[in-house]
């Protein structure tokens, strides 16, 4: 099969798919930021506020009210995040199926996104960040070889982002939690006040950090599992064995879709900060893989 991945990925109709998926993922990112403020910033504000209010009963009512609001808004945020993330994953799956010429699995992916789903979300984004989505170095390979390298770069890119993000939230969680708890002890408050005005307000924060960390660790493990499957086949390729049958390529692509559909959305500012370095690493990795396995 002719390797026309680079040609297909730069067609406007496929660039529009990437733009729409990016827009939807950005919405999920904004929801995550709102959740961060709800579960982290507000507890900090409450903890500080009590130092400026004489009547602690007011703070207690604020804590109770905030807890109820946090529960309700958390449910709403999760609903809209899941809705937009699923559509984004479908659109990105459609992009990959189109340019890699793989089958759309309706039993796993559901109905294909409509033209309206794509056109409504392209917005006014520039084409520039989405041109040459997959490294042009793959153009010299067979379609099968190029496809598995596309899979591998997707997974390695995602793993690197998530590994960095987990380190960041570990540091932030530790600093914030220790700061709030120490604030209570430094003021020589009793155990009851510490529990009511310090521990209780930071429970949503602790829950948020634990949930986000747990999900990202699970996402990384999923990426590692898929990447190891690809690496095993690349080793066989270097020994002259066939790379993949078409059904195996479809299975891996479906696995990537299932990962994208549930994976936590890394905030855009982290992605933008790391993008240049990651793209440089990706180009180097693709070049090394081609030299090692595909010559």
VOGU-3710 file (C-alpha; in Angstrom, 3 decimals, decimal comma):
1> xxxxxxxxxx> 0,000/0,000/0,000  1,295/3,444/-0,953  2,510/5,551/1,947  0,607/8,817/1,461  0,345/9,772/5,146  2,165/13,102/4,828  0,035/14,077/1,837  -3,234/13,130/3,534  -2,448/14,696/6,920  -1,954/18,102/5,284
11> xxxxxxxxxx> -5,254/18,157/3,423  -7,495/20,909/4,760  -10,302/18,508/5,656  -7,932/16,560/7,913  -6,303/19,650/9,394  -9,832/20,794/10,287  -10,326/17,576/12,239  -7,224/18,287/14,306  -8,355/21,864/14,901  -11,794/20,699/16,064
21> xxxxxxxxxx> -10,305/18,068/18,380  -7,893/20,646/19,808  -10,743/23,090/20,442  -12,791/20,459/22,280  -9,811/19,312/24,336  -9,201/22,960/25,255  -12,746/23,184/26,606  -12,012/20,109/28,728  -8,859/21,868/29,893  -10,842/24,946/30,948
31> xxxxxxxxxx> -13,191/22,687/32,898  -10,166/21,137/34,622  -8,915/24,606/35,563  -12,349/25,467/36,972  -12,257/22,224/38,956  -8,790/23,151/40,239  -10,091/26,491/41,501  -13,098/24,780/43,066  -11,116/22,072/44,830  -7,817/23,834/45,567
41> xxxxxxxxxx> -8,028/27,619/45,412  -11,347/27,950/47,271  -10,194/25,802/50,242  -7,080/27,955/50,500  -9,220/31,093/50,411  -11,496/29,718/53,142  -8,501/28,798/55,279  -7,121/32,342/54,955  -10,534/34,017/55,350  -11,083/32,638/58,832
51> xxxxxxxxxx> -8,114/34,665/60,068  -9,945/37,883/59,237  -13,398/36,986/60,576  -14,138/37,258/64,259  -17,264/35,133/64,197  -16,109/31,636/63,339  -19,716/30,522/62,837  -19,741/32,451/59,569  -16,732/30,512/58,339  -18,388/27,259/59,392
61> xxxxxxxxxx> -21,481/28,122/57,306  -19,209/28,999/54,387  -17,497/25,620/54,686  -20,809/23,743/54,674  -22,159/25,777/51,762  -18,951/25,409/49,818  -18,932/21,638/50,329  -22,425/21,318/48,855  -21,602/23,583/45,927  -18,370/21,690/45,265
71> xxxxxxxxxx> -20,238/18,371/45,055  -22,876/19,694/42,638  -20,454/21,607/40,431  -18,087/18,631/40,414  -20,825/16,456/38,912  -21,664/19,119/36,304  -17,991/19,618/35,401  -17,444/15,868/35,015  -20,477/15,552/32,714  -19,393/18,303/30,328
81> xxxxxxxxxx> -15,748/17,260/30,407  -16,643/13,679/29,481  -18,994/14,826/26,713  -16,420/17,093/25,053  -13,521/14,688/25,572  -15,408/11,805/23,960  -16,264/13,901/20,895  -12,662/15,142/20,671  -11,359/11,555/20,850  -13,787/10,509/18,105
91> xxxxxxxxxx> -12,689/13,335/15,820  -9,021/12,522/16,390  -9,793/8,864/15,750  -11,456/9,841/12,482  -8,327/11,826/11,533  -6,092/8,820/12,197  -8,404/6,393/10,402  -8,499/8,664/7,352  -4,783/9,268/6,967  -3,604/5,836/8,114
101> xxxxxxxxxx> -6,423/4,175/6,144  -7,714/2,124/9,054  -11,235/0,918/9,742  -13,701/2,800/11,930  -14,854/0,430/14,685  -18,398/1,530/15,462  -18,677/-0,977/18,316  -15,856/0,746/20,186  -16,019/4,292/18,832  -19,758/4,634/18,216
111> xxxxxxxxxx> -21,072/6,786/15,377  -18,617/8,814/13,339  -18,535/12,531/14,144  -20,649/14,522/11,723  -19,397/17,339/9,494  -21,297/19,691/11,795  -19,394/18,356/14,821  -16,138/19,208/13,068  -17,098/22,499/11,419  -18,707/23,858/14,587
121> xxxxxxxxxx> -15,463/23,413/16,526  -12,739/24,479/14,100  -13,165/28,128/15,098  -10,534/30,558/13,844  -7,516/28,480/14,728  -4,516/28,787/12,418  -3,496/25,803/10,315  0,160/26,235/11,234  0,298/24,183/14,482  -1,469/21,274/12,762
131> xxxxxxxxxx> 0,563/21,003/9,550  2,855/17,919/9,403  1,173/16,429/12,473  3,246/13,291/11,960  6,949/13,682/11,195  7,750/13,927/7,477  10,603/11,435/7,920  8,040/8,605/7,776  7,362/9,344/4,103  10,264/7,079/3,077
141> xxxxxxxxxx> 8,740/4,018/4,769  6,081/1,533/3,803  2,546/2,413/4,928  2,593/-0,309/7,591  5,954/0,782/8,997  4,942/4,449/8,978  1,660/3,639/10,718  3,226/1,885/13,692  5,760/4,690/14,069  2,842/7,160/14,149
151> xxxxxxxxxx> 1,282/5,042/16,887  4,514/4,977/18,843  5,136/8,727/18,629  1,561/9,403/19,795  2,090/7,247/22,863  5,615/8,468/23,701  4,511/12,107/23,374  1,568/11,527/25,696  3,617/9,605/28,257  6,215/12,370/28,479
161> xxxxxxxxxx> 3,545/15,012/29,056  1,821/12,978/31,751  5,017/12,032/33,554  5,929/15,714/33,845  2,397/16,626/34,926  2,376/14,005/37,710  5,620/15,457/39,079  4,109/18,950/39,030  0,916/17,997/40,883  2,944/16,047/43,477
171> xxxxxxxxxx> 4,988/19,163/44,240  1,988/21,515/44,247  -0,124/19,181/46,413  2,651/18,822/48,974  3,333/22,561/49,200  -0,337/23,570/49,417  -1,341/20,911/51,950  1,623/21,557/54,232  1,100/25,332/54,041  -2,556/25,125/55,059
181> xxxxxxxxxx> -1,948/22,646/57,872  1,016/24,591/59,229  -1,087/27,760/59,228  -3,446/26,114/61,686  -0,731/24,808/63,990  1,272/28,032/63,994  -1,763/29,866/65,344  -1,956/27,410/68,273  -5,519/26,370/67,477  -7,164/23,453/69,196
191> xxxxxxxxxx> -7,707/20,084/67,577  -11,405/20,859/66,998  -10,661/24,085/65,135  -7,949/22,422/63,084  -10,326/19,634/62,040  -13,252/21,989/61,275  -11,398/24,906/59,706  -8,315/23,251/58,220  -8,805/19,532/57,563  -12,417/19,698/56,344
201> xxxxxxxxxx> -11,856/22,496/53,790  -8,872/20,722/52,238  -10,624/17,349/51,847  -11,949/18,284/48,355  -8,438/19,440/47,471  -6,855/16,187/48,625  -9,523/14,193/46,801  -8,903/16,187/43,604  -5,131/15,715/43,716  -5,401/11,988/44,496
211> xxxxxxxxxx> -7,975/11,398/41,725  -5,982/13,327/39,110  -2,726/11,632/40,042  -4,313/8,185/40,039  -5,877/8,757/36,630  -2,652/10,012/35,071  -0,661/7,082/36,451  -3,274/4,723/34,948  -3,062/6,616/31,634  0,720/6,256/31,610
221> xxxxxxxxxx> 0,452/2,503/32,267  -1,975/2,166/29,350  0,453/4,007/27,066  3,342/1,816/28,242  1,336/-1,342/27,513  0,517/-0,253/23,961  4,045/1,040/23,354  5,599/-2,253/24,514  3,395/-4,120/22,045  4,685/-1,881/19,249
231> xxxxxxxxxx> 8,318/-2,194/20,356  8,073/-5,996/20,319  6,934/-5,893/16,708  9,646/-3,394/15,778  12,235/-5,828/17,127  10,795/-8,540/14,898  10,814/-6,118/11,979  14,573/-5,675/12,363  14,871/-9,461/11,983  12,992/-9,392/8,695
241> xxxxxxxxxx> 9,570/-10,410/10,032  6,329/-8,828/8,849  5,384/-5,739/10,825  1,636/-6,003/11,366  -1,448/-7,404/9,788  -4,190/-4,868/9,122  -6,385/-6,174/11,947  -3,516/-5,692/14,422  -3,098/-2,083/13,328  -6,825/-1,543/13,829
251> xxxxxxxxxx> -6,654/-3,064/17,305  -3,858/-0,733/18,405  -5,640/2,296/16,967  -8,789/1,315/18,869  -6,692/0,996/22,028  -5,360/4,523/21,491  -8,938/5,777/21,071  -10,046/4,158/24,323  -7,093/5,813/26,058  -7,885/9,251/24,615
261> xxxxxxxxxx> -11,565/8,971/25,524  -10,902/8,627/29,252  -7,447/10,164/29,729  -7,082/13,313/31,811  -6,595/16,435/29,693  -3,183/17,923/30,372  -3,534/21,731/30,735  -2,708/23,634/27,553  -0,090/25,814/29,219  1,971/22,708/30,093
271> xxxxxxxxxx> 1,508/21,318/26,579  2,502/24,650/25,001  5,528/24,977/27,284  6,777/21,478/26,444  5,736/21,342/22,787  8,957/22,559/21,153  11,115/20,193/23,188  8,740/17,252/22,640  8,594/17,801/18,897  12,393/17,882/18,766
281> xxxxxxxxxx> 12,549/14,648/20,765  9,921/13,081/18,506  11,849/13,887/15,322  15,031/12,445/16,823  13,200/9,299/17,972  11,552/8,753/14,579  14,933/9,093/12,859  16,529/6,607/15,258  13,691/4,090/14,859  13,960/4,260/11,078
291> xxxxx> 17,727/3,733/11,202  17,460/0,858/13,665  14,421/-1,083/12,467  13,472/-0,018/8,969  16,680/-0,182/6,937
//
